[in-house]
Amino acid sequence: MNTLLSRITIHPEVCHGKPVVRGMRYPVESILEYLAAGDSFEDLLVEFPDLERDDLLACLEFAARSLQARSRHLVLA
């Protein structure tokens, strides 16, 4: 999985420092929004031909790891 996470980069000068795919201007947040709205991997790969399947998997892995880290500190009422 670490090779997937290496596809996610954060640079202050790209997309205001938000996590993006491979230094390109595809914020992880946007990719996740597309997937949550029902777009399939295939839909996204056709719409954004410079993305690869592993980029989309990396976005999901990044989100899962982010939630794991944050959920340790959350108290749900």
C-alpha positions as CSV (number, residue, x, y, z in Angstrom):
1,M,0.0,0.0,0.0
2,N,2.9,2.4,0.5
3,T,3.5,2.5,-3.2
4,L,-0.1,3.7,-3.6
5,L,0.3,6.4,-1.0
6,S,3.4,7.7,-2.8
7,R,1.0,8.8,-5.6
8,I,-0.5,11.3,-3.3
9,T,1.6,14.5,-2.9
10,I,1.2,17.7,-1.0
11,H,3.0,20.9,-2.2
12,P,2.1,24.4,-0.9
13,E,2.2,25.8,-4.5
14,V,-0.2,23.1,-6.0
15,C,-3.9,23.4,-5.2
16,H,-3.2,25.5,-2.1
17,G,-1.4,22.6,-0.4
18,K,-4.2,20.1,-0.6
19,P,-3.4,16.5,-1.2
20,V,-3.3,15.8,-5.0
21,V,-2.6,12.9,-7.3
22,R,1.0,12.7,-8.5
23,G,1.6,16.5,-8.3
24,M,-1.1,17.1,-10.8
25,R,-4.0,19.4,-10.1
26,Y,-6.4,16.6,-9.2
27,P,-7.3,17.0,-5.5
28,V,-7.9,13.8,-3.6
29,E,-11.0,15.5,-2.2
30,S,-12.5,16.0,-5.7
31,I,-11.8,12.4,-6.8
32,L,-13.5,11.2,-3.6
33,E,-16.5,13.4,-4.3
34,Y,-16.9,12.0,-7.8
35,L,-16.8,8.4,-6.5
36,A,-19.2,9.3,-3.7
37,A,-21.6,10.7,-6.3
38,G,-21.7,7.4,-8.1
39,D,-19.0,7.8,-10.8
40,S,-17.2,4.6,-11.4
41,F,-13.4,4.2,-11.8
42,E,-14.1,3.6,-15.5
43,D,-16.1,6.9,-15.7
44,L,-13.2,8.8,-14.1
45,L,-10.5,7.2,-16.3
46,V,-12.4,8.2,-19.4
47,E,-13.1,11.7,-18.2
48,F,-9.5,12.3,-16.9
49,P,-7.3,10.2,-19.2
50,D,-4.0,11.2,-17.5
51,L,-5.2,9.4,-14.3
52,E,-4.5,5.7,-13.7
53,R,-6.5,3.1,-11.8
54,D,-3.8,3.1,-9.1
55,D,-4.3,6.9,-8.7
56,L,-7.9,6.3,-7.8
57,L,-7.0,3.4,-5.4
58,A,-4.4,5.8,-3.8
59,C,-7.2,8.3,-3.2
60,L,-9.2,5.7,-1.4
61,E,-6.2,4.5,0.6
62,F,-5.4,8.0,1.6
63,A,-8.9,8.6,2.8
64,A,-9.0,5.4,4.8
65,R,-5.7,6.2,6.5
66,S,-6.8,9.7,7.2
67,L,-10.0,8.4,8.9
68,Q,-8.0,5.9,10.9
69,A,-5.8,8.6,12.2
70,R,-8.6,11.0,13.1
71,S,-11.0,8.4,14.5
72,R,-8.6,7.6,17.3
73,H,-9.3,11.1,18.6
74,L,-13.0,11.4,17.9
75,V,-15.7,10.9,20.5
76,L,-19.1,10.1,18.9
77,A,-22.1,11.0,21.0
